[in-house]
């Protein structure tokens, strides 16, 4: 189905406590012709602006291409930038998938962690932290990334699918072939179950490169219908924050789901 001309995914980031750094896949082009090259970066940053990441094979638990129900795993080569370089050989919706290993960071001050938790919609974090008898400074959090990108190859027909990542967005709309006049519909999953009443942060990049940010919530069945515009690129982001397993340094663990795609010009 695919021929890799360079390895797939990378992840390395120095996190700054108290600042939410998104992590996403960004192709150079969201729509490509069959048998043409496809290049994409793994980016980490803020407000849909980021820095390309270098490939480190030991940082990922999975890197895959999914198209027409077929899953192709990739092994990468250390040091590649851009992280994704391949040649497509089949029309249809191509889903790039990447899931990272856990990274740990230290919070020296409570306010840094509180700001992150508030931003990602966990207003009860102070009470939860105190209930567990945790220190308010010099404590650790671990985090993992669970990301997808939707790319239209040729006719771009097809549908997204659940991948089994611990948390993920499932696109219920194909942005390259479906009617988007009512918006882009997605379902948010955690451990295979829908996440209802969860915050979805939407980053909308216009053709002039300006970025707007808005917040939505999933409904009772874990879905959100989000307005989109022709010619714009989108990053959807949602975070789970849970206690880390006992016995290790981290006391909290966050899981970040991300989905990127673009809406064709009309």
C-alpha positions as a Python dict, from the first residue, in 0.01 Angstrom:
ca = {
    (1, 'X'): (0, 0, 0),
    (2, 'X'): (282, 241, 78),
    (3, 'X'): (652, 269, 14),
    (4, 'X'): (845, 449, 284),
    (5, 'X'): (1125, 670, 156),
    (6, 'X'): (1208, 791, 507),
    (7, 'X'): (1087, 683, 848),
    (8, 'X'): (767, 801, 999),
    (9, 'X'): (737, 965, 1336),
    (10, 'X'): (940, 1145, 1597),
    (11, 'X'): (896, 1286, 1939),
    (12, 'X'): (1119, 1488, 2164),
    (13, 'X'): (1015, 1788, 2368),
    (14, 'X'): (1127, 1979, 2670),
    (15, 'X'): (804, 2070, 2847),
    (16, 'X'): (761, 2394, 3035),
    (17, 'X'): (548, 2352, 3348),
    (18, 'X'): (233, 2562, 3351),
    (19, 'X'): (227, 2598, 2973),
    (20, 'X'): (19, 2365, 2758),
    (21, 'X'): (228, 2248, 2464),
    (22, 'X'): (23, 2072, 2200),
    (23, 'X'): (174, 1798, 1987),
    (24, 'X'): (43, 1720, 1639),
    (25, 'X'): (112, 1586, 1291),
    (26, 'X'): (121, 1850, 1018),
    (27, 'X'): (160, 1745, 654),
    (28, 'X'): (307, 1990, 407),
    (29, 'X'): (-8, 1928, 199),
    (30, 'X'): (-333, 1784, 331),
    (31, 'X'): (-436, 1669, -17),
    (32, 'X'): (-196, 1487, -251),
    (33, 'X'): (-223, 1296, -575),
    (34, 'X'): (-176, 921, -587),
    (35, 'X'): (186, 808, -637),
    (36, 'X'): (317, 1145, -520),
    (37, 'X'): (539, 1213, -222),
    (38, 'X'): (389, 1300, 114),
    (39, 'X'): (592, 1489, 372),
    (40, 'X'): (484, 1588, 723),
    (41, 'X'): (631, 1710, 1048),
    (42, 'X'): (565, 1616, 1404),
    (43, 'X'): (531, 1950, 1579),
    (44, 'X'): (522, 2064, 1938),
    (45, 'X'): (418, 2415, 2030),
    (46, 'X'): (133, 2648, 2109),
    (47, 'X'): (-154, 2811, 1922),
    (48, 'X'): (-100, 2583, 1619),
    (49, 'X'): (257, 2707, 1576),
    (50, 'X'): (536, 2465, 1657),
    (51, 'X'): (884, 2331, 1606),
    (52, 'X'): (962, 2016, 1402),
    (53, 'X'): (1072, 1722, 1612),
    (54, 'X'): (1359, 1485, 1544),
    (55, 'X'): (1286, 1115, 1511),
    (56, 'X'): (1378, 899, 1811),
    (57, 'X'): (1254, 541, 1771),
    (58, 'X'): (1245, 473, 2144),
    (59, 'X'): (999, 760, 2205),
    (60, 'X'): (700, 600, 2027),
    (61, 'X'): (482, 302, 2114),
    (62, 'X'): (321, 299, 1768),
    (63, 'X'): (348, 472, 1431),
    (64, 'X'): (104, 365, 1163),
    (65, 'X'): (-64, 445, 833),
    (66, 'X'): (-428, 341, 793),
    (67, 'X'): (-610, 339, 460),
    (68, 'X'): (-901, 133, 330),
    (69, 'X'): (-902, -77, 648),
    (70, 'X'): (-535, -169, 617),
    (71, 'X'): (-285, -83, 888),
    (72, 'X'): (83, -48, 800),
    (73, 'X'): (325, -8, 1093),
    (74, 'X'): (643, 188, 1046),
    (75, 'X'): (983, 177, 1207),
    (76, 'X'): (1179, 495, 1192),
    (77, 'X'): (1540, 592, 1163),
    (78, 'X'): (1691, 814, 1427),
    (79, 'X'): (1751, 1173, 1328),
    (80, 'X'): (1501, 1220, 1047),
    (81, 'X'): (1350, 1565, 992),
    (82, 'X'): (1086, 1593, 852),
    (83, 'X'): (963, 1291, 1043),
    (84, 'X'): (724, 1169, 771),
    (85, 'X'): (835, 1109, 415),
    (86, 'X'): (658, 851, 201),
    (87, 'X'): (509, 785, -140),
    (88, 'X'): (140, 703, -162),
    (89, 'X'): (21, 429, -395),
    (90, 'X'): (-354, 419, -339),
    (91, 'X'): (-642, 665, -352),
    (92, 'X'): (-845, 723, -39),
    (93, 'X'): (-847, 882, 304),
    (94, 'X'): (-510, 826, 469),
    (95, 'X'): (-493, 837, 849),
    (96, 'X'): (-154, 894, 1009),
    (97, 'X'): (-139, 765, 1367),
    (98, 'X'): (121, 819, 1636),
    (99, 'X'): (130, 737, 2008),
    (100, 'X'): (423, 828, 2233),
    (101, 'X'): (581, 675, 2537),
    (102, 'X'): (541, 859, 2866),
    (103, 'X'): (756, 1163, 2940),
    (104, 'X'): (794, 1303, 3292),
    (105, 'X'): (821, 1663, 3402),
    (106, 'X'): (860, 1827, 3742),
    (107, 'X'): (641, 2104, 3881),
    (108, 'X'): (832, 2323, 4122),
    (109, 'X'): (531, 2542, 4202),
    (110, 'X'): (162, 2462, 4247),
    (111, 'X'): (45, 2758, 4036),
    (112, 'X'): (211, 2615, 3726),
    (113, 'X'): (23, 2288, 3751),
    (114, 'X'): (-302, 2462, 3845),
    (115, 'X'): (-279, 2685, 3537),
    (116, 'X'): (-232, 2382, 3311),
    (117, 'X'): (-522, 2196, 3473),
    (118, 'X'): (-753, 2497, 3450),
    (119, 'X'): (-665, 2549, 3084),
    (120, 'X'): (-748, 2187, 3007),
    (121, 'X'): (-1077, 2195, 3203),
    (122, 'X'): (-1003, 2032, 3537),
    (123, 'X'): (-1135, 2296, 3780),
    (124, 'X'): (-1145, 2051, 4072),
    (125, 'X'): (-776, 1968, 4054),
    (126, 'X'): (-684, 2148, 4379),
    (127, 'X'): (-940, 1951, 4579),
    (128, 'X'): (-835, 1623, 4413),
    (129, 'X'): (-469, 1699, 4480),
    (130, 'X'): (-533, 1779, 4847),
    (131, 'X'): (-755, 1474, 4895),
    (132, 'X'): (-465, 1254, 4790),
    (133, 'X'): (-231, 1428, 5033),
    (134, 'X'): (10, 1535, 4760),
    (135, 'X'): (273, 1809, 4796),
    (136, 'X'): (208, 2149, 4640),
    (137, 'X'): (561, 2184, 4506),
    (138, 'X'): (834, 1964, 4361),
    (139, 'X'): (600, 1693, 4231),
    (140, 'X'): (596, 1510, 3899),
    (141, 'X'): (352, 1456, 3615),
    (142, 'X'): (387, 1217, 3322),
    (143, 'X'): (216, 1257, 2986),
    (144, 'X'): (157, 1071, 2661),
    (145, 'X'): (45, 1188, 2317),
    (146, 'X'): (-215, 1017, 2098),
    (147, 'X'): (-241, 1189, 1761),
    (148, 'X'): (-394, 1151, 1417),
    (149, 'X'): (-385, 1340, 1090),
    (150, 'X'): (-632, 1303, 802),
    (151, 'X'): (-490, 1332, 450),
    (152, 'X'): (-682, 1306, 125),
    (153, 'X'): (-504, 1099, -139),
    (154, 'X'): (-647, 1119, -490),
    (155, 'X'): (-1026, 1085, -461),
    (156, 'X'): (-983, 1085, -78),
    (157, 'X'): (-1280, 854, -26),
    (158, 'X'): (-1299, 654, 295),
    (159, 'X'): (-1354, 689, 666),
    (160, 'X'): (-1156, 719, 986),
    (161, 'X'): (-1158, 423, 1226),
    (162, 'X'): (-1091, 353, 1590),
    (163, 'X'): (-727, 262, 1639),
    (164, 'X'): (-728, 142, 2000),
    (165, 'X'): (-511, 427, 2124),
    (166, 'X'): (-588, 495, 2489),
    (167, 'X'): (-753, 822, 2393),
    (168, 'X'): (-831, 951, 2044),
    (169, 'X'): (-1055, 1153, 1820),
    (170, 'X'): (-1262, 954, 1573),
    (171, 'X'): (-1358, 1164, 1270),
    (172, 'X'): (-1721, 1094, 1179),
    (173, 'X'): (-1693, 1326, 879),
    (174, 'X'): (-1448, 1295, 593),
    (175, 'X'): (-1336, 1658, 546),
    (176, 'X'): (-1230, 1599, 184),
    (177, 'X'): (-1546, 1435, 48),
    (178, 'X'): (-1839, 1506, 284),
    (179, 'X'): (-2070, 1803, 316),
    (180, 'X'): (-1920, 2032, 582),
    (181, 'X'): (-2191, 2298, 574),
    (182, 'X'): (-2311, 2183, 917),
    (183, 'X'): (-1960, 2133, 1052),
    (184, 'X'): (-1704, 1861, 1125),
    (185, 'X'): (-1835, 1587, 1354),
    (186, 'X'): (-1595, 1396, 1579),
    (187, 'X'): (-1626, 1148, 1863),
    (188, 'X'): (-1386, 1159, 2158),
    (189, 'X'): (-1280, 826, 2309),
    (190, 'X'): (-1096, 717, 2621),
    (191, 'X'): (-1011, 352, 2676),
    (192, 'X'): (-1261, 263, 2405),
    (193, 'X'): (-1549, 449, 2568),
    (194, 'X'): (-1699, 781, 2468),
    (195, 'X'): (-1608, 1091, 2670),
    (196, 'X'): (-1920, 1295, 2725),
    (197, 'X'): (-1915, 1658, 2844),
    (198, 'X'): (-1543, 1686, 2769),
    (199, 'X'): (-1365, 1998, 2649),
    (200, 'X'): (-1241, 2010, 2290),
    (201, 'X'): (-999, 2293, 2215),
    (202, 'X'): (-1006, 2394, 1849),
    (203, 'X'): (-721, 2575, 1674),
    (204, 'X'): (-829, 2724, 1340),
    (205, 'X'): (-558, 2848, 1102),
    (206, 'X'): (-680, 3074, 822),
    (207, 'X'): (-512, 3103, 480),
    (208, 'X'): (-335, 3421, 600),
    (209, 'X'): (-180, 3210, 883),
    (210, 'X'): (-375, 3381, 1162),
    (211, 'X'): (-496, 3135, 1427),
    (212, 'X'): (-811, 3154, 1634),
    (213, 'X'): (-884, 2934, 1935),
    (214, 'X'): (-1226, 2826, 2057),
    (215, 'X'): (-1369, 2573, 2303),
    (216, 'X'): (-1644, 2318, 2249),
    (217, 'X'): (-1784, 2031, 2455),
    (218, 'X'): (-1881, 1680, 2362),
    (219, 'X'): (-2245, 1581, 2402),
    (220, 'X'): (-2402, 1287, 2588),
    (221, 'X'): (-2265, 1038, 2332),
    (222, 'X'): (-1916, 1189, 2325),
    (223, 'X'): (-1959, 1379, 1999),
    (224, 'X'): (-1900, 1738, 1896),
    (225, 'X'): (-2010, 1919, 1580),
    (226, 'X'): (-1757, 2194, 1511),
    (227, 'X'): (-1799, 2468, 1247),
    (228, 'X'): (-1523, 2476, 986),
    (229, 'X'): (-1437, 2700, 690),
    (230, 'X'): (-1303, 2628, 341),
    (231, 'X'): (-929, 2679, 305),
    (232, 'X'): (-862, 2653, 680),
    (233, 'X'): (-651, 2395, 867),
    (234, 'X'): (-758, 2259, 1206),
    (235, 'X'): (-610, 2108, 1519),
    (236, 'X'): (-849, 1952, 1771),
    (237, 'X'): (-707, 1886, 2119),
    (238, 'X'): (-849, 1714, 2429),
    (239, 'X'): (-679, 1601, 2750),
    (240, 'X'): (-746, 1335, 3014),
    (241, 'X'): (-590, 1398, 3356),
    (242, 'X'): (-580, 1106, 3597),
    (243, 'X'): (-376, 983, 3896),
    (244, 'X'): (-53, 816, 3793),
    (245, 'X'): (6, 454, 3894),
    (246, 'X'): (129, 415, 4249),
    (247, 'X'): (495, 348, 4313),
    (248, 'X'): (652, 581, 4058),
    (249, 'X'): (771, 940, 4071),
    (250, 'X'): (473, 1093, 3882),
    (251, 'X'): (159, 1158, 4086),
    (252, 'X'): (-54, 1267, 3785),
    (253, 'X'): (-68, 1145, 3427),
    (254, 'X'): (-215, 1336, 3132),
    (255, 'X'): (-316, 1185, 2798),
    (256, 'X'): (-339, 1423, 2502),
    (257, 'X'): (-555, 1344, 2199),
    (258, 'X'): (-506, 1548, 1882),
    (259, 'X'): (-653, 1546, 1531),
    (260, 'X'): (-538, 1756, 1234),
    (261, 'X'): (-699, 1805, 895),
    (262, 'X'): (-778, 2079, 645),
    (263, 'X'): (-1095, 2185, 465),
    (264, 'X'): (-1060, 2214, 86),
    (265, 'X'): (-1119, 2546, -87),
    (266, 'X'): (-1456, 2561, -253),
}
